[in-house]
Amino acid sequence: MASTSLKSAGSWTQKENKLFEKALALYDRDTPDRWQNVAKAVGGKSAEEVKHHYEVLIRDLKYIESGRVPIPNYK
């Protein structure tokens, strides 16, 4: 089952990301066992994986907000 654990550790489906977003809205930073709850809501991810996914999201947002990521030209 190494391929399953590798997939869950590195890649997120569109459905998993949507579940992740909804869980973050439901379980805020003051929620006890926040990452366990988010992982349970997403399914197939550990608390460590969802916490890491959140940290990457926050880092990316900081880059975007600081202007370090160019706005794409969709023309």
mmCIF file of the N, C-alpha and C atoms, coordinates in Angstrom:
data_MODEL
# 
_entry.id   MODEL 
# 
loop_
_atom_site.group_PDB 
_atom_site.id 
_atom_site.type_symbol 
_atom_site.label_atom_id 
_atom_site.label_alt_id 
_atom_site.label_comp_id 
_atom_site.label_asym_id 
_atom_site.label_entity_id 
_atom_site.label_seq_id 
_atom_site.pdbx_PDB_ins_code 
_atom_site.Cartn_x 
_atom_site.Cartn_y 
_atom_site.Cartn_z 
_atom_site.occupancy 
_atom_site.B_iso_or_equiv 
_atom_site.pdbx_formal_charge 
_atom_site.auth_seq_id 
_atom_site.auth_comp_id 
_atom_site.auth_asym_id 
_atom_site.auth_atom_id 
_atom_site.pdbx_PDB_model_num 
ATOM 1   N N  . MET A 1 1  ? 0.808   -1.197 0.000   1.00 0.00 ? 1  MET A N  1 
ATOM 2   C CA . MET A 1 1  ? 0.000   0.000  0.000   1.00 0.00 ? 1  MET A CA 1 
ATOM 3   C C  . MET A 1 1  ? 0.854   1.265  0.000   1.00 0.00 ? 1  MET A C  1 
ATOM 4   N N  . ALA A 1 2  ? 2.080   1.158  -0.397  1.00 0.00 ? 2  ALA A N  1 
ATOM 5   C CA . ALA A 1 2  ? 2.953   2.334  -0.412  1.00 0.00 ? 2  ALA A CA 1 
ATOM 6   C C  . ALA A 1 2  ? 2.440   3.398  -1.356  1.00 0.00 ? 2  ALA A C  1 
ATOM 7   N N  . SER A 1 3  ? 1.845   2.999  -2.472  1.00 0.00 ? 3  SER A N  1 
ATOM 8   C CA . SER A 1 3  ? 1.354   3.996  -3.420  1.00 0.00 ? 3  SER A CA 1 
ATOM 9   C C  . SER A 1 3  ? 0.213   4.811  -2.825  1.00 0.00 ? 3  SER A C  1 
ATOM 10  N N  . THR A 1 4  ? -0.621  4.206  -1.984  1.00 0.00 ? 4  THR A N  1 
ATOM 11  C CA . THR A 1 4  ? -1.713  4.935  -1.341  1.00 0.00 ? 4  THR A CA 1 
ATOM 12  C C  . THR A 1 4  ? -1.170  5.970  -0.371  1.00 0.00 ? 4  THR A C  1 
ATOM 13  N N  . SER A 1 5  ? -0.205  5.584  0.452   1.00 0.00 ? 5  SER A N  1 
ATOM 14  C CA . SER A 1 5  ? 0.335   6.529  1.415   1.00 0.00 ? 5  SER A CA 1 
ATOM 15  C C  . SER A 1 5  ? 1.112   7.632  0.713   1.00 0.00 ? 5  SER A C  1 
ATOM 16  N N  . LEU A 1 6  ? 1.794   7.292  -0.390  1.00 0.00 ? 6  LEU A N  1 
ATOM 17  C CA . LEU A 1 6  ? 2.513   8.301  -1.144  1.00 0.00 ? 6  LEU A CA 1 
ATOM 18  C C  . LEU A 1 6  ? 1.540   9.298  -1.752  1.00 0.00 ? 6  LEU A C  1 
ATOM 19  N N  . LYS A 1 7  ? 0.440   8.822  -2.308  1.00 0.00 ? 7  LYS A N  1 
ATOM 20  C CA . LYS A 1 7  ? -0.563  9.699  -2.898  1.00 0.00 ? 7  LYS A CA 1 
ATOM 21  C C  . LYS A 1 7  ? -1.148  10.613 -1.840  1.00 0.00 ? 7  LYS A C  1 
ATOM 22  N N  . SER A 1 8  ? -1.526  10.054 -0.706  1.00 0.00 ? 8  SER A N  1 
ATOM 23  C CA . SER A 1 8  ? -2.173  10.867 0.324   1.00 0.00 ? 8  SER A CA 1 
ATOM 24  C C  . SER A 1 8  ? -1.215  11.890 0.915   1.00 0.00 ? 8  SER A C  1 
ATOM 25  N N  . ALA A 1 9  ? 0.071   11.582 0.912   1.00 0.00 ? 9  ALA A N  1 
ATOM 26  C CA . ALA A 1 9  ? 1.039   12.505 1.486   1.00 0.00 ? 9  ALA A CA 1 
ATOM 27  C C  . ALA A 1 9  ? 1.327   13.681 0.568   1.00 0.00 ? 9  ALA A C  1 
ATOM 28  N N  . GLY A 1 10 ? 1.304   13.463 -0.734  1.00 0.00 ? 10 GLY A N  1 
ATOM 29  C CA . GLY A 1 10 ? 1.755   14.507 -1.626  1.00 0.00 ? 10 GLY A CA 1 
ATOM 30  C C  . GLY A 1 10 ? 0.707   15.196 -2.459  1.00 0.00 ? 10 GLY A C  1 
ATOM 31  N N  . SER A 1 11 ? -0.310  14.496 -2.872  1.00 0.00 ? 11 SER A N  1 
ATOM 32  C CA . SER A 1 11 ? -1.271  15.116 -3.779  1.00 0.00 ? 11 SER A CA 1 
ATOM 33  C C  . SER A 1 11 ? -2.654  15.161 -3.161  1.00 0.00 ? 11 SER A C  1 
ATOM 34  N N  . TRP A 1 12 ? -3.367  16.202 -3.514  1.00 0.00 ? 12 TRP A N  1 
ATOM 35  C CA . TRP A 1 12 ? -4.716  16.411 -3.002  1.00 0.00 ? 12 TRP A CA 1 
ATOM 36  C C  . TRP A 1 12 ? -5.653  16.550 -4.186  1.00 0.00 ? 12 TRP A C  1 
ATOM 37  N N  . THR A 1 13 ? -6.757  15.855 -4.134  1.00 0.00 ? 13 THR A N  1 
ATOM 38  C CA . THR A 1 13 ? -7.750  15.974 -5.196  1.00 0.00 ? 13 THR A CA 1 
ATOM 39  C C  . THR A 1 13 ? -8.547  17.258 -4.998  1.00 0.00 ? 13 THR A C  1 
ATOM 40  N N  . GLN A 1 14 ? -9.272  17.624 -6.026  1.00 0.00 ? 14 GLN A N  1 
ATOM 41  C CA . GLN A 1 14 ? -10.134 18.800 -5.929  1.00 0.00 ? 14 GLN A CA 1 
ATOM 42  C C  . GLN A 1 14 ? -11.176 18.606 -4.821  1.00 0.00 ? 14 GLN A C  1 
ATOM 43  N N  . LYS A 1 15 ? -11.700 17.399 -4.721  1.00 0.00 ? 15 LYS A N  1 
ATOM 44  C CA . LYS A 1 15 ? -12.694 17.095 -3.685  1.00 0.00 ? 15 LYS A CA 1 
ATOM 45  C C  . LYS A 1 15 ? -12.079 17.223 -2.287  1.00 0.00 ? 15 LYS A C  1 
ATOM 46  N N  . GLU A 1 16 ? -10.864 16.684 -2.124  1.00 0.00 ? 16 GLU A N  1 
ATOM 47  C CA . GLU A 1 16 ? -10.196 16.782 -0.823  1.00 0.00 ? 16 GLU A CA 1 
ATOM 48  C C  . GLU A 1 16 ? -9.929  18.237 -0.450  1.00 0.00 ? 16 GLU A C  1 
ATOM 49  N N  . ASN A 1 17 ? -9.518  19.041 -1.420  1.00 0.00 ? 17 ASN A N  1 
ATOM 50  C CA . ASN A 1 17 ? -9.276  20.456 -1.139  1.00 0.00 ? 17 ASN A CA 1 
ATOM 51  C C  . ASN A 1 17 ? -10.552 21.171 -0.730  1.00 0.00 ? 17 ASN A C  1 
ATOM 52  N N  . LYS A 1 18 ? -11.660 20.850 -1.375  1.00 0.00 ? 18 LYS A N  1 
ATOM 53  C CA . LYS A 1 18 ? -12.943 21.473 -1.019  1.00 0.00 ? 18 LYS A CA 1 
ATOM 54  C C  . LYS A 1 18 ? -13.350 21.052 0.399   1.00 0.00 ? 18 LYS A C  1 
ATOM 55  N N  . LEU A 1 19 ? -13.198 19.775 0.727   1.00 0.00 ? 19 LEU A N  1 
ATOM 56  C CA . LEU A 1 19 ? -13.500 19.302 2.084   1.00 0.00 ? 19 LEU A CA 1 
ATOM 57  C C  . LEU A 1 19 ? -12.582 19.969 3.110   1.00 0.00 ? 19 LEU A C  1 
ATOM 58  N N  . PHE A 1 20 ? -11.326 20.147 2.734   1.00 0.00 ? 20 PHE A N  1 
ATOM 59  C CA . PHE A 1 20 ? -10.345 20.820 3.584   1.00 0.00 ? 20 PHE A CA 1 
ATOM 60  C C  . PHE A 1 20 ? -10.790 22.256 3.875   1.00 0.00 ? 20 PHE A C  1 
ATOM 61  N N  . GLU A 1 21 ? -11.188 22.982 2.833   1.00 0.00 ? 21 GLU A N  1 
ATOM 62  C CA . GLU A 1 21 ? -11.646 24.365 2.999   1.00 0.00 ? 21 GLU A CA 1 
ATOM 63  C C  . GLU A 1 21 ? -12.862 24.442 3.925   1.00 0.00 ? 21 GLU A C  1 
ATOM 64  N N  . LYS A 1 22 ? -13.810 23.555 3.722   1.00 0.00 ? 22 LYS A N  1 
ATOM 65  C CA . LYS A 1 22 ? -15.014 23.550 4.560   1.00 0.00 ? 22 LYS A CA 1 
ATOM 66  C C  . LYS A 1 22 ? -14.664 23.221 6.010   1.00 0.00 ? 22 LYS A C  1 
ATOM 67  N N  . ALA A 1 23 ? -13.754 22.276 6.195   1.00 0.00 ? 23 ALA A N  1 
ATOM 68  C CA . ALA A 1 23 ? -13.354 21.890 7.552   1.00 0.00 ? 23 ALA A CA 1 
ATOM 69  C C  . ALA A 1 23 ? -12.627 23.033 8.253   1.00 0.00 ? 23 ALA A C  1 
ATOM 70  N N  . LEU A 1 24 ? -11.800 23.788 7.511   1.00 0.00 ? 24 LEU A N  1 
ATOM 71  C CA . LEU A 1 24 ? -11.111 24.931 8.117   1.00 0.00 ? 24 LEU A CA 1 
ATOM 72  C C  . LEU A 1 24 ? -12.106 25.980 8.593   1.00 0.00 ? 24 LEU A C  1 
ATOM 73  N N  . ALA A 1 25 ? -13.179 26.161 7.830   1.00 0.00 ? 25 ALA A N  1 
ATOM 74  C CA . ALA A 1 25 ? -14.210 27.123 8.228   1.00 0.00 ? 25 ALA A CA 1 
ATOM 75  C C  . ALA A 1 25 ? -14.960 26.641 9.464   1.00 0.00 ? 25 ALA A C  1 
ATOM 76  N N  . LEU A 1 26 ? -15.113 25.343 9.578   1.00 0.00 ? 26 LEU A N  1 
ATOM 77  C CA . LEU A 1 26 ? -15.846 24.755 10.695  1.00 0.00 ? 26 LEU A CA 1 
ATOM 78  C C  . LEU A 1 26 ? -14.996 24.674 11.968  1.00 0.00 ? 26 LEU A C  1 
ATOM 79  N N  . TYR A 1 27 ? -13.733 24.281 11.807  1.00 0.00 ? 27 TYR A N  1 
ATOM 80  C CA . TYR A 1 27 ? -12.828 24.103 12.952  1.00 0.00 ? 27 TYR A CA 1 
ATOM 81  C C  . TYR A 1 27 ? -11.782 25.207 12.946  1.00 0.00 ? 27 TYR A C  1 
ATOM 82  N N  . ASP A 1 28 ? -12.038 26.284 13.694  1.00 0.00 ? 28 ASP A N  1 
ATOM 83  C CA . ASP A 1 28 ? -11.092 27.392 13.710  1.00 0.00 ? 28 ASP A CA 1 
ATOM 84  C C  . ASP A 1 28 ? -9.919  27.097 14.631  1.00 0.00 ? 28 ASP A C  1 
ATOM 85  N N  . ARG A 1 29 ? -9.019  28.058 14.741  1.00 0.00 ? 29 ARG A N  1 
ATOM 86  C CA . ARG A 1 29 ? -7.774  27.832 15.488  1.00 0.00 ? 29 ARG A CA 1 
ATOM 87  C C  . ARG A 1 29 ? -7.999  27.564 16.979  1.00 0.00 ? 29 ARG A C  1 
ATOM 88  N N  . ASP A 1 30 ? -9.172  27.917 17.510  1.00 0.00 ? 30 ASP A N  1 
ATOM 89  C CA . ASP A 1 30 ? -9.457  27.684 18.927  1.00 0.00 ? 30 ASP A CA 1 
ATOM 90  C C  . ASP A 1 30 ? -10.115 26.326 19.194  1.00 0.00 ? 30 ASP A C  1 
ATOM 91  N N  . THR A 1 31 ? -10.369 25.571 18.141  1.00 0.00 ? 31 THR A N  1 
ATOM 92  C CA . THR A 1 31 ? -11.008 24.261 18.289  1.00 0.00 ? 31 THR A CA 1 
ATOM 93  C C  . THR A 1 31 ? -10.010 23.249 18.855  1.00 0.00 ? 31 THR A C  1 
ATOM 94  N N  . PRO A 1 32 ? -10.369 22.584 19.958  1.00 0.00 ? 32 PRO A N  1 
ATOM 95  C CA . PRO A 1 32 ? -9.496  21.523 20.457  1.00 0.00 ? 32 PRO A CA 1 
ATOM 96  C C  . PRO A 1 32 ? -9.368  20.417 19.407  1.00 0.00 ? 32 PRO A C  1 
ATOM 97  N N  . ASP A 1 33 ? -8.178  19.864 19.292  1.00 0.00 ? 33 ASP A N  1 
ATOM 98  C CA . ASP A 1 33 ? -7.910  18.785 18.332  1.00 0.00 ? 33 ASP A CA 1 
ATOM 99  C C  . ASP A 1 33 ? -8.281  19.189 16.908  1.00 0.00 ? 33 ASP A C  1 
ATOM 100 N N  . ARG A 1 34 ? -7.984  20.435 16.562  1.00 0.00 ? 34 ARG A N  1 
ATOM 101 C CA . ARG A 1 34 ? -8.361  20.986 15.251  1.00 0.00 ? 34 ARG A CA 1 
ATOM 102 C C  . ARG A 1 34 ? -7.898  20.102 14.097  1.00 0.00 ? 34 ARG A C  1 
ATOM 103 N N  . TRP A 1 35 ? -6.632  19.722 14.088  1.00 0.00 ? 35 TRP A N  1 
ATOM 104 C CA . TRP A 1 35 ? -6.090  19.000 12.932  1.00 0.00 ? 35 TRP A CA 1 
ATOM 105 C C  . TRP A 1 35 ? -6.641  17.589 12.839  1.00 0.00 ? 35 TRP A C  1 
ATOM 106 N N  . GLN A 1 36 ? -6.924  16.968 13.958  1.00 0.00 ? 36 GLN A N  1 
ATOM 107 C CA . GLN A 1 36 ? -7.571  15.655 13.930  1.00 0.00 ? 36 GLN A CA 1 
ATOM 108 C C  . GLN A 1 36 ? -8.975  15.773 13.340  1.00 0.00 ? 36 GLN A C  1 
ATOM 109 N N  . ASN A 1 37 ? -9.692  16.817 13.721  1.00 0.00 ? 37 ASN A N  1 
ATOM 110 C CA . ASN A 1 37 ? -11.039 17.038 13.198  1.00 0.00 ? 37 ASN A CA 1 
ATOM 111 C C  . ASN A 1 37 ? -11.023 17.336 11.698  1.00 0.00 ? 37 ASN A C  1 
ATOM 112 N N  . VAL A 1 38 ? -10.073 18.152 11.276  1.00 0.00 ? 38 VAL A N  1 
ATOM 113 C CA . VAL A 1 38 ? -9.967  18.464 9.850   1.00 0.00 ? 38 VAL A CA 1 
ATOM 114 C C  . VAL A 1 38 ? -9.612  17.195 9.073   1.00 0.00 ? 38 VAL A C  1 
ATOM 115 N N  . ALA A 1 39 ? -8.670  16.416 9.585   1.00 0.00 ? 39 ALA A N  1 
ATOM 116 C CA . ALA A 1 39 ? -8.284  15.170 8.911   1.00 0.00 ? 39 ALA A CA 1 
ATOM 117 C C  . ALA A 1 39 ? -9.474  14.225 8.790   1.00 0.00 ? 39 ALA A C  1 
ATOM 118 N N  . LYS A 1 40 ? -10.259 14.120 9.827   1.00 0.00 ? 40 LYS A N  1 
ATOM 119 C CA . LYS A 1 40 ? -11.437 13.250 9.801   1.00 0.00 ? 40 LYS A CA 1 
ATOM 120 C C  . LYS A 1 40 ? -12.451 13.748 8.764   1.00 0.00 ? 40 LYS A C  1 
ATOM 121 N N  . ALA A 1 41 ? -12.615 15.062 8.660   1.00 0.00 ? 41 ALA A N  1 
ATOM 122 C CA . ALA A 1 41 ? -13.559 15.643 7.711   1.00 0.00 ? 41 ALA A CA 1 
ATOM 123 C C  . ALA A 1 41 ? -13.097 15.421 6.266   1.00 0.00 ? 41 ALA A C  1 
ATOM 124 N N  . VAL A 1 42 ? -11.787 15.492 6.041   1.00 0.00 ? 42 VAL A N  1 
ATOM 125 C CA . VAL A 1 42 ? -11.248 15.292 4.690   1.00 0.00 ? 42 VAL A CA 1 
ATOM 126 C C  . VAL A 1 42 ? -11.279 13.807 4.330   1.00 0.00 ? 42 VAL A C  1 
ATOM 127 N N  . GLY A 1 43 ? -10.855 12.973 5.258   1.00 0.00 ? 43 GLY A N  1 
ATOM 128 C CA . GLY A 1 43 ? -10.792 11.537 5.010   1.00 0.00 ? 43 GLY A CA 1 
ATOM 129 C C  . GLY A 1 43 ? -9.526  11.170 4.248   1.00 0.00 ? 43 GLY A C  1 
ATOM 130 N N  . GLY A 1 44 ? -8.854  10.119 4.669   1.00 0.00 ? 44 GLY A N  1 
ATOM 131 C CA . GLY A 1 44 ? -7.668  9.641  3.972   1.00 0.00 ? 44 GLY A CA 1 
ATOM 132 C C  . GLY A 1 44 ? -6.406  10.445 4.222   1.00 0.00 ? 44 GLY A C  1 
ATOM 133 N N  . LYS A 1 45 ? -6.456  11.404 5.119   1.00 0.00 ? 45 LYS A N  1 
ATOM 134 C CA . LYS A 1 45 ? -5.293  12.227 5.461   1.00 0.00 ? 45 LYS A CA 1 
ATOM 135 C C  . LYS A 1 45 ? -5.087  12.196 6.966   1.00 0.00 ? 45 LYS A C  1 
ATOM 136 N N  . SER A 1 46 ? -3.825  12.282 7.372   1.00 0.00 ? 46 SER A N  1 
ATOM 137 C CA . SER A 1 46 ? -3.526  12.331 8.799   1.00 0.00 ? 46 SER A CA 1 
ATOM 138 C C  . SER A 1 46 ? -3.590  13.779 9.292   1.00 0.00 ? 46 SER A C  1 
ATOM 139 N N  . ALA A 1 47 ? -3.601  13.936 10.605  1.00 0.00 ? 47 ALA A N  1 
ATOM 140 C CA . ALA A 1 47 ? -3.587  15.270 11.195  1.00 0.00 ? 47 ALA A CA 1 
ATOM 141 C C  . ALA A 1 47 ? -2.325  16.026 10.773  1.00 0.00 ? 47 ALA A C  1 
ATOM 142 N N  . GLU A 1 48 ? -1.201  15.316 10.690  1.00 0.00 ? 48 GLU A N  1 
ATOM 143 C CA . GLU A 1 48 ? 0.049   15.949 10.275  1.00 0.00 ? 48 GLU A CA 1 
ATOM 144 C C  . GLU A 1 48 ? -0.023  16.417 8.826   1.00 0.00 ? 48 GLU A C  1 
ATOM 145 N N  . GLU A 1 49 ? -0.667  15.619 7.965   1.00 0.00 ? 49 GLU A N  1 
ATOM 146 C CA . GLU A 1 49 ? -0.789  15.992 6.556   1.00 0.00 ? 49 GLU A CA 1 
ATOM 147 C C  . GLU A 1 49 ? -1.671  17.224 6.364   1.00 0.00 ? 49 GLU A C  1 
ATOM 148 N N  . VAL A 1 50 ? -2.791  17.296 7.080   1.00 0.00 ? 50 VAL A N  1 
ATOM 149 C CA . VAL A 1 50 ? -3.658  18.466 6.906   1.00 0.00 ? 50 VAL A CA 1 
ATOM 150 C C  . VAL A 1 50 ? -3.025  19.710 7.510   1.00 0.00 ? 50 VAL A C  1 
ATOM 151 N N  . LYS A 1 51 ? -2.287  19.553 8.594   1.00 0.00 ? 51 LYS A N  1 
ATOM 152 C CA . LYS A 1 51 ? -1.591  20.704 9.178   1.00 0.00 ? 51 LYS A CA 1 
ATOM 153 C C  . LYS A 1 51 ? -0.522  21.209 8.218   1.00 0.00 ? 51 LYS A C  1 
ATOM 154 N N  . HIS A 1 52 ? 0.214   20.308 7.609   1.00 0.00 ? 52 HIS A N  1 
ATOM 155 C CA . HIS A 1 52 ? 1.239   20.703 6.629   1.00 0.00 ? 52 HIS A CA 1 
ATOM 156 C C  . HIS A 1 52 ? 0.591   21.384 5.425   1.00 0.00 ? 52 HIS A C  1 
ATOM 157 N N  . HIS A 1 53 ? -0.533  20.849 4.956   1.00 0.00 ? 53 HIS A N  1 
ATOM 158 C CA . HIS A 1 53 ? -1.253  21.435 3.823   1.00 0.00 ? 53 HIS A CA 1 
ATOM 159 C C  . HIS A 1 53 ? -1.678  22.867 4.173   1.00 0.00 ? 53 HIS A C  1 
ATOM 160 N N  . TYR A 1 54 ? -2.118  23.079 5.386   1.00 0.00 ? 54 TYR A N  1 
ATOM 161 C CA . TYR A 1 54 ? -2.507  24.413 5.860   1.00 0.00 ? 54 TYR A CA 1 
ATOM 162 C C  . TYR A 1 54 ? -1.299  25.356 5.884   1.00 0.00 ? 54 TYR A C  1 
ATOM 163 N N  . GLU A 1 55 ? -0.180  24.870 6.397   1.00 0.00 ? 55 GLU A N  1 
ATOM 164 C CA . GLU A 1 55 ? 1.025   25.699 6.475   1.00 0.00 ? 55 GLU A CA 1 
ATOM 165 C C  . GLU A 1 55 ? 1.503   26.112 5.080   1.00 0.00 ? 55 GLU A C  1 
ATOM 166 N N  . VAL A 1 56 ? 1.415   25.205 4.113   1.00 0.00 ? 56 VAL A N  1 
ATOM 167 C CA . VAL A 1 56 ? 1.779   25.523 2.729   1.00 0.00 ? 56 VAL A CA 1 
ATOM 168 C C  . VAL A 1 56 ? 0.814   26.568 2.163   1.00 0.00 ? 56 VAL A C  1 
ATOM 169 N N  . LEU A 1 57 ? -0.468  26.410 2.456   1.00 0.00 ? 57 LEU A N  1 
ATOM 170 C CA . LEU A 1 57 ? -1.472  27.375 2.000   1.00 0.00 ? 57 LEU A CA 1 
ATOM 171 C C  . LEU A 1 57 ? -1.174  28.773 2.545   1.00 0.00 ? 57 LEU A C  1 
ATOM 172 N N  . ILE A 1 58 ? -0.879  28.859 3.825   1.00 0.00 ? 58 ILE A N  1 
ATOM 173 C CA . ILE A 1 58 ? -0.574  30.147 4.456   1.00 0.00 ? 58 ILE A CA 1 
ATOM 174 C C  . ILE A 1 58 ? 0.688   30.752 3.847   1.00 0.00 ? 58 ILE A C  1 
ATOM 175 N N  . ARG A 1 59 ? 1.711   29.937 3.628   1.00 0.00 ? 59 ARG A N  1 
ATOM 176 C CA . ARG A 1 59 ? 2.948   30.432 3.005   1.00 0.00 ? 59 ARG A CA 1 
ATOM 177 C C  . ARG A 1 59 ? 2.658   30.987 1.611   1.00 0.00 ? 59 ARG A C  1 
ATOM 178 N N  . ASP A 1 60 ? 1.876   30.252 0.823   1.00 0.00 ? 60 ASP A N  1 
ATOM 179 C CA . ASP A 1 60 ? 1.528   30.698 -0.529  1.00 0.00 ? 60 ASP A CA 1 
ATOM 180 C C  . ASP A 1 60 ? 0.748   32.009 -0.494  1.00 0.00 ? 60 ASP A C  1 
ATOM 181 N N  . LEU A 1 61 ? -0.185  32.126 0.433   1.00 0.00 ? 61 LEU A N  1 
ATOM 182 C CA . LEU A 1 61 ? -0.954  33.369 0.551   1.00 0.00 ? 61 LEU A CA 1 
ATOM 183 C C  . LEU A 1 61 ? -0.057  34.558 0.894   1.00 0.00 ? 61 LEU A C  1 
ATOM 184 N N  . LYS A 1 62 ? 0.915   34.329 1.760   1.00 0.00 ? 62 LYS A N  1 
ATOM 185 C CA . LYS A 1 62 ? 1.839   35.406 2.117   1.00 0.00 ? 62 LYS A CA 1 
ATOM 186 C C  . LYS A 1 62 ? 2.651   35.846 0.909   1.00 0.00 ? 62 LYS A C  1 
ATOM 187 N N  . TYR A 1 63 ? 3.104   34.894 0.078   1.00 0.00 ? 63 TYR A N  1 
ATOM 188 C CA . TYR A 1 63 ? 3.835   35.236 -1.144  1.00 0.00 ? 63 TYR A CA 1 
ATOM 189 C C  . TYR A 1 63 ? 2.960   36.046 -2.093  1.00 0.00 ? 63 TYR A C  1 
ATOM 190 N N  . ILE A 1 64 ? 1.724   35.630 -2.255  1.00 0.00 ? 64 ILE A N  1 
ATOM 191 C CA . ILE A 1 64 ? 0.800   36.334 -3.154  1.00 0.00 ? 64 ILE A CA 1 
ATOM 192 C C  . ILE A 1 64 ? 0.539   37.743 -2.642  1.00 0.00 ? 64 ILE A C  1 
ATOM 193 N N  . GLU A 1 65 ? 0.230   37.862 -1.357  1.00 0.00 ? 65 GLU A N  1 
ATOM 194 C CA . GLU A 1 65 ? -0.084  39.171 -0.778  1.00 0.00 ? 65 GLU A CA 1 
ATOM 195 C C  . GLU A 1 65 ? 1.109   40.116 -0.763  1.00 0.00 ? 65 GLU A C  1 
ATOM 196 N N  . SER A 1 66 ? 2.315   39.579 -0.708  1.00 0.00 ? 66 SER A N  1 
ATOM 197 C CA . SER A 1 66 ? 3.512   40.424 -0.695  1.00 0.00 ? 66 SER A CA 1 
ATOM 198 C C  . SER A 1 66 ? 3.919   40.866 -2.093  1.00 0.00 ? 66 SER A C  1 
ATOM 199 N N  . GLY A 1 67 ? 3.245   40.345 -3.104  1.00 0.00 ? 67 GLY A N  1 
ATOM 200 C CA . GLY A 1 67 ? 3.561   40.717 -4.480  1.00 0.00 ? 67 GLY A CA 1 
ATOM 201 C C  . GLY A 1 67 ? 4.685   39.903 -5.094  1.00 0.00 ? 67 GLY A C  1 
ATOM 202 N N  . ARG A 1 68 ? 5.133   38.867 -4.425  1.00 0.00 ? 68 ARG A N  1 
ATOM 203 C CA . ARG A 1 68 ? 6.227   38.043 -4.947  1.00 0.00 ? 68 ARG A CA 1 
ATOM 204 C C  . ARG A 1 68 ? 5.772   37.074 -6.033  1.00 0.00 ? 68 ARG A C  1 
ATOM 205 N N  . VAL A 1 69 ? 4.468   36.871 -6.137  1.00 0.00 ? 69 VAL A N  1 
ATOM 206 C CA . VAL A 1 69 ? 3.926   35.993 -7.168  1.00 0.00 ? 69 VAL A CA 1 
ATOM 207 C C  . VAL A 1 69 ? 3.226   36.888 -8.179  1.00 0.00 ? 69 VAL A C  1 
ATOM 208 N N  . PRO A 1 70 ? 3.699   36.887 -9.433  1.00 0.00 ? 70 PRO A N  1 
ATOM 209 C CA . PRO A 1 70 ? 3.073   37.764 -10.426 1.00 0.00 ? 70 PRO A CA 1 
ATOM 210 C C  . PRO A 1 70 ? 1.636   37.328 -10.749 1.00 0.00 ? 70 PRO A C  1 
ATOM 211 N N  . ILE A 1 71 ? 0.802   38.313 -10.996 1.00 0.00 ? 71 ILE A N  1 
ATOM 212 C CA . ILE A 1 71 ? -0.580  38.027 -11.386 1.00 0.00 ? 71 ILE A CA 1 
ATOM 213 C C  . ILE A 1 71 ? -0.542  37.529 -12.822 1.00 0.00 ? 71 ILE A C  1 
ATOM 214 N N  . PRO A 1 72 ? -1.164  36.384 -13.094 1.00 0.00 ? 72 PRO A N  1 
ATOM 215 C CA . PRO A 1 72 ? -1.111  35.854 -14.464 1.00 0.00 ? 72 PRO A CA 1 
ATOM 216 C C  . PRO A 1 72 ? -1.884  36.728 -15.450 1.00 0.00 ? 72 PRO A C  1 
ATOM 217 N N  . ASN A 1 73 ? -1.419  36.746 -16.672 1.00 0.00 ? 73 ASN A N  1 
ATOM 218 C CA . ASN A 1 73 ? -2.080  37.465 -17.744 1.00 0.00 ? 73 ASN A CA 1 
ATOM 219 C C  . ASN A 1 73 ? -2.959  36.480 -18.497 1.00 0.00 ? 73 ASN A C  1 
ATOM 220 N N  . TYR A 1 74 ? -4.267  36.577 -18.322 1.00 0.00 ? 74 TYR A N  1 
ATOM 221 C CA . TYR A 1 74 ? -5.188  35.611 -18.900 1.00 0.00 ? 74 TYR A CA 1 
ATOM 222 C C  . TYR A 1 74 ? -5.689  36.005 -20.285 1.00 0.00 ? 74 TYR A C  1 
ATOM 223 N N  . LYS A 1 75 ? -5.095  37.007 -20.894 1.00 0.00 ? 75 LYS A N  1 
ATOM 224 C CA . LYS A 1 75 ? -5.560  37.457 -22.212 1.00 0.00 ? 75 LYS A CA 1 
ATOM 225 C C  . LYS A 1 75 ? -5.193  36.498 -23.300 1.00 0.00 ? 75 LYS A C  1 
# 
